[in-house]
Amino acid sequence: MIDSHLYLVCPECFAEHTRSVTRCADCGIELVTPDAIAAVEAAVAEFPPASELDCVRVAPLAWVRALSEGLERDGVAHRVEPASEQDAPDGQDAEIFGGAQLFGLYVRGDDAAAARELDKSIAVQLLPDEAPPLAEGEEDNCPACGSTLAADMVECGECGLCLG
């Protein structure tokens, strides 16, 4: 099928560009056809509101962004919305973020367990003092790529992520 669109659209700022341009001049993001934008908007409209989803984490944007990127990589649909300390799931103390602007990450119930496991691996990286140390010979997974890490590794051998 031949693509009949005469222009491409930035999925971030929705600016229209000629077909000869491949990236948005403002955002640096790869351009897509208007049909692709419509498909994303339809998928977002079909995804339930946060009130019907399980909250995985309430945290500052950097943490929620890392979790969101991992879930996207795993193909898990999710929603990110502004949140407050009161929105934090049981067992999470959002007060440790000291007044930072907070965001909640929400998933469907079927995906909650996998999302919480990913969140735990991110917590180990972002709050190393809160995580129990690995025993000698015990292994963990890289929060960025999922590869196996030994307890004494300071950098992931697969993706190069600095582990602290």
C-alpha positions in Angstrom: 0.0 0.0 0.0 1.3 3.4 -0.9 1.3 6.1 1.8 -0.8 8.9 0.4 -0.1 11.5 3.2 1.5 14.7 1.9 3.0 15.6 5.3 4.3 14.0 8.5 3.5 15.0 12.1 5.5 15.3 15.3 4.0 13.0 17.9 5.2 15.3 20.6 4.2 18.8 19.5 1.9 17.9 16.6 3.8 20.2 14.2 3.3 19.3 10.5 6.3 18.8 8.3 6.9 18.0 4.6 7.6 14.4 3.8 11.3 15.2 3.1 11.8 15.9 6.8 12.3 12.9 9.1 12.7 14.5 12.5 10.9 17.4 14.2 13.1 20.5 14.2 11.8 21.5 17.7 11.6 18.2 19.5 14.1 16.0 17.6 11.6 13.2 17.6 11.0 11.0 14.5 7.9 12.1 12.5 5.0 9.9 11.8 1.9 9.9 9.5 -1.3 11.5 10.7 -2.8 8.0 10.8 -0.2 6.9 13.4 -1.2 9.9 15.6 -4.9 9.0 15.3 -4.1 5.4 16.3 -2.2 6.5 19.4 -5.0 8.9 20.4 -7.5 6.1 20.0 -5.4 3.8 22.2 -5.1 6.4 24.9 -8.8 7.1 24.8 -9.5 3.3 25.3 -7.1 3.0 28.3 -9.0 3.3 31.6 -8.6 6.3 33.8 -6.3 6.1 36.8 -9.2 5.6 39.2 -9.8 2.2 37.5 -6.1 1.1 37.5 -3.5 0.0 40.1 -1.0 2.6 41.3 2.5 1.1 41.1 4.5 4.1 42.3 4.2 7.8 43.3 7.5 9.5 42.9 9.3 12.4 41.2 9.3 12.5 37.4 12.8 10.9 37.0 11.8 7.8 38.8 8.4 7.5 37.1 10.0 8.1 33.7 12.5 5.3 34.3 9.6 3.0 35.3 7.6 4.1 32.3 10.5 3.5 29.9 10.9 0.0 31.3 7.2 -0.8 31.0 7.2 0.5 27.4 10.1 -1.7 26.6 8.2 -4.7 28.0 5.0 -3.7 26.1 3.0 -2.9 29.3 0.3 -0.2 28.8 0.3 2.3 31.6 -0.7 5.9 32.5 1.3 8.6 34.2 -0.5 11.5 35.9 0.3 14.2 38.5 -0.2 12.8 42.0 0.2 13.6 45.7 1.7 11.8 48.7 -1.8 10.5 49.5 -2.0 8.7 46.2 1.0 6.4 47.0 0.2 2.7 47.3 0.3 1.0 50.7 3.9 0.5 51.8 5.3 3.4 49.9 6.4 6.5 51.8 6.3 9.4 49.2 7.4 11.9 52.0 11.0 10.7 51.4 11.0 12.9 48.2 10.9 16.1 50.3 8.2 18.1 48.6 9.2 17.3 45.0 6.5 17.4 42.4 5.1 13.8 42.3 3.6 11.7 39.6 1.8 8.4 39.8 2.2 5.5 37.4 -0.8 3.3 37.0 -1.3 -0.1 35.2 -4.1 -2.6 34.7 -4.4 -5.2 37.5 -3.0 -8.0 35.3 0.2 -6.0 34.9 0.6 -4.8 38.4 2.9 -7.6 39.7 5.4 -7.3 36.8 5.3 -3.5 37.1 6.1 -3.7 40.8 9.0 -6.0 40.2 10.5 -3.5 37.7 9.8 -0.7 40.2 11.8 -2.7 42.9 14.8 -2.9 40.5 14.6 0.9 39.9 14.3 1.5 43.7 17.5 -0.4 44.3 19.2 1.9 41.9 17.7 5.2 43.0 17.6 4.5 46.8 20.5 2.1 47.4 20.5 2.8 51.1 16.9 1.4 51.3 17.7 -1.8 49.5 19.0 -4.9 51.3 22.5 -5.8 50.1 23.0 -8.8 47.8 24.7 -11.7 49.4 28.1 -12.9 48.1 27.4 -14.7 44.8 23.8 -13.5 44.6 22.8 -12.0 41.3 20.3 -9.2 40.3 19.0 -7.8 37.1 19.9 -4.5 35.3 17.0 -2.1 35.6 17.7 -0.8 32.1 18.1 -4.0 30.0 17.3 -6.8 32.4 20.6 -8.7 32.0 22.0 -10.6 35.0 24.3 -8.7 37.3 26.7 -10.0 40.0 26.6 -8.3 43.4 30.0 -6.7 42.8 29.4 -5.2 39.4 29.6 -1.4 39.1 28.5 -1.3 35.4 26.2 -3.4 33.3 28.2 -5.4 30.7 25.3 -5.4 28.3 24.0 -1.8 28.2 26.8 0.1 30.1 24.5 1.5 32.8 26.5 2.8 35.7 25.2 1.0 38.8 26.7 3.3 41.4 
